[in-house]
Amino acid sequence: MKISLIQQSYKGSKEATIKHTLEMIKKAKGELVILPELHQSEYFCKSEDTKYFDLAESFERDVEFWRRVSKEQNIVLVASLFEKIMDGIYYNTAVVFDRGKVAGKYRKTHIPDDPGFYEKFYFTPGDSIEPIDTSVGRLGVLVCWDQWYSEPARIMALKGAEILIYPTAIGWLMCPEDRRDELCEKENNQQEKEKMLNAWLSVQRGHAVSNGVYVVAVNRIGREKDESGVLGGIEFWGRSFVYGPQGEEIAMGGSEEEIIEAEIDLKAAAEVRKIWPFFRDRRIELYQCLLKRYC
């Protein structure tokens, strides 16, 4: 199966960004196409501002728009949208479209609250971790911050997910040149940047190996300023990738806008799980502590 990762930047407006996204989708070769986290807009969680809740007002129209795109292009499409339930309840939601049908959706479960990533202000945590069946296979769709946790990856795999998919928005904080506090000194240190990037790659590569599945992350790229002026903004590092069930690198993007194409074999992954039967040897009777905040 061919899959396409759309690694793109925000173009200054929703209209311009969507237009560019459509151009990239039309060039993509995969029957499974994946877009980055919150791809229609800027990454607005750089600051806390109630005006950004207005972006969720169009959720139903956005779902209909991307449903039509999936039908017209005859693809399975993973889109990341801002969902409003009611005033005060909003979700960071990945919607999966299957050639003109809504196959399912996943609401981001783990919500960060860090400098430049103030997501707890905007998003209610999702309360379900369920794979989504599509014409190309059973997809374990998670979102960004979820990628640091072994539990949702394991749950998706135990429920039969064949591919773990992470729409993502991650990068390095950009600090104003005249700011010299400890946070900015660390963020501007190239060695620290490489540590962070390698940690991000390594933890997801581990999910692929420990669960015997393909792992796909599609990240934003580009620099987005912080209008509040508290920080300089975020430089999204790209590096979208596909890892195989033995941790092998199948595809890796750079830091520029591009379509990353990859070919995967779900039958081969099933054979890997027979050779490395990690699920068989789990000692589930000893894991009760995982249900506690700390042990």
N, C-alpha and C positions, 0 to 999 in steps of 0.2 A: 504494500500500500504506500502511495506517495502522500506526504504531508507537507504543508507549506506554513512557515512561520512568518508573519508579517511584522517586521521590526521597523517601527516608524516613529516619527516625532510629531508633536502638536504643531499645527500650522497657523495658530493665531486666532482661529475661530472654529466653531463646530462645523460650519458649512464647508470651509476650505479643507479641514481635516478629513471629513467624510469623503469629499470628492477625491482626495489623494488616496484614501484607503481603498475606494472602489477601483481606482486605476491599478493599484497593486494587486488586489484580489483577481482582477481580470488577467493579470500576467502570471499569476500563481499556477503551478502545475498540479498541485495536490488535490485529492478528493476530500481531504480534511484540511481546513484552513483555520488558523488560530490567530487571534488579535491580542494585543497587549491589554493590560489592566486599564479600565476607564479610558478607552482609546478615543472616544468622541471629543473629549475636552482636555484642557490642561489638567495636570495632577493638582487638584485644588486643595488637597489636604496639607499643603505646605504651611497653611495658617488656619486659624479658626475664624470663620466669617459666615454669618447666617445667609448671606446672599447666594452662596453656592448651593443651598438646598433647592433653589429654583431649577437647577440642572436636572433634578429628578422628576420634574413635572411632566416631562415628555416621555416617560418610560414606556407607556403602552404604545405610543406612536413609534418609538425607537424599535421596540420588539417587532412591530409589523413591518417596518422598513427593512430590517436585517433578515426577517423571514423571507421577504420577497427576493432579496439578494441571493439567499441560499437556494431559492427555487430557480431563479434566472441563471445562476452559474452552475446549478446541479452539484452542489457541494454540501458537506457537513461543515458548519461554521460555528466557531466558538467566539462569542462576543461578550464583552465585559461592560455592564451598564449600571447606572445609578438608579436604584428602584425606590419609589415612594409607596408606602402602604397607607400612611396617614400622617398628618402633621406630627412630628416627633418620632416617627418610626421610619427609618430608611435603611436600605441594605446595599452592600457592594455585591452585585449579582452577576454571575456568569450565566448566560443563556446559550443553550446548544440548539442549533437549528439543523434539521436534517432534510435537505432538498425540498424546502418549502413548508416544513412542519416544525413546530416547537417540540423538540424531543424531551426537554427538561431544563431545569435550572439549578444552580447551586449558589447559596448565599454564604459569603465569606465568613468563616467561623472564628478565626483568630484575628483580633483587631489590635494593631499596634498603637502606641501613643509615645512617640519619640520626637525630638527636635526635627522639624521639617516633615514629619509623618504623623499628623494629629488626627488619626482616623477615628479614634473613639468619640470625638466631637460629632462626627457625621454618621457613623454606621452602628446599627444594632447588630450584635453577633448572630450569625445563622445558627440554627439548632438541628441541622440534619446533615449527615455525611453519607450520601447515597450516590452510587455510580449511575450513569445515564446510558441507556441502550440506544444505539444508532445503527445505521446501515453499514458502518465501517468497523463496528465493534463496540464493546462496553467501555465507556470513557469515565475515568475518575477525575472529574474536574474539580480543582481546588483553586485558591487564589492567593498569590503573593506571600504574605506573612505566614500562611499555612505551610509554606515550603520548608520552614525551619523545624517543623514538628514531625516526629516519626509516627505519632498516633494516627492522624488522618490518612497518611499514606498507607499505613498497615490496614486500617479499616477498609479503605477503598479496595485494596488488593484482596482482602479476605472476602469481600463481597463480589469479587469477580472482575474488577476493573483490569483491563488489558493495557491501558496507557494512563499514566498520571499526567495531567495537564495543568500548568500553572500560568495563567495570565498574570503579568508581573509589572510593577513599577518600582524599581529600586536603583539607587545611584548614590553618589557622594554629595554631601552638603557642600554648597559653595558659600564661603564666608567672605564678607567685605574685606578688601585689602587692608583697611585700617583697623581691623578687629584682631586682637592678639590673645584672646582668652584660651583656656586649655582645650575647649571643644574645637575651636577653629584651628588651633595648632595641630591637633590630631587629624582633623579632616583634610588639611592641606598637605599632610605628610604622605608622600608617594608610597612609602613602604607600608603604612597603615592602610592605604587604599587597596594595595595588592592583597593584604591579609583578608580584608573584608570580602573582596571579590572571590578569592580562592575558597573562603569559608562557604560562601553562597553556592559555588559550584560543587564543592565536596559533599555538603550535606545532602544535596539532591541526587548526586551520583550514588550516595549510599542508599537512598530510597530505592533506586533502580536495582541494586544488587540484593538488598535484603528482602525485597518483595518479588524479584524475578519479573519485572515489568519494564516497559519503556517509560522514560520520564522526559517530558517536554516542558520547557519554560520559554515564554515569549515576553521579552522585556521591551520597555520604551527606550528611546534614545533622545539625545538633545538636551539643551540647557533650558530650564524653566525658572524664571526669576520669582522671588517671593515678594509680592506687592506690599506686605506688611512692613518690610524692611528689617525684621528681626534677624533674618539670615539672608544670604545672597541668593538662595534658591537651591536647586538640585541639578546635578549633571547626571542624567541617566546613562548607565554604562553599556546598555545593549547586551551583547554576549549571549543572545538567545541560543538555545542548544537542544539537541536530542541525545540522550544517553540510552544505550541498550541494556538488556537485563543482566549483563555481566559487567556493567559499568563502562562499556566501551563507548568512546565518543563517535557518534555517527555523523553529527553536524554541529558546527559552532559558528555563530556569527561574530562580527567585529563590533566596532563602536559607531558604525555608520548605518544609514537607512538602507535596508536590503530585504529581499525575500530569501529566507533560508529554506532550501528544499532538502528533503530527506526521504529515504525509502526504508520502510520497516517491514518485518515479517512476524506477525503475531504467532504463527505456528512454531517458529524457531524459539520464541520466548517460552512457549509452553514446554518445549523440550528441555530448556534450561532449568525450569522448575522441577522437572523429573530428576535431573542430575544433582541439583542443589535443593533438596527438600526441606528448606528452612521452616515451612509451615508445619510439617510433620513433627519436627523436634521442639516445637514451642512448649514450654512448661507452664501452661495457662493456670494451673492450680497455685502457682507461686506469684502471680502477677496482681493480686488484689490491691497492693499498695498503689498501683497506677490510678486507682479511682479516688485517691486522696490528693489534696493540694501539696502536702509534703509527708514524708514517712519518718 
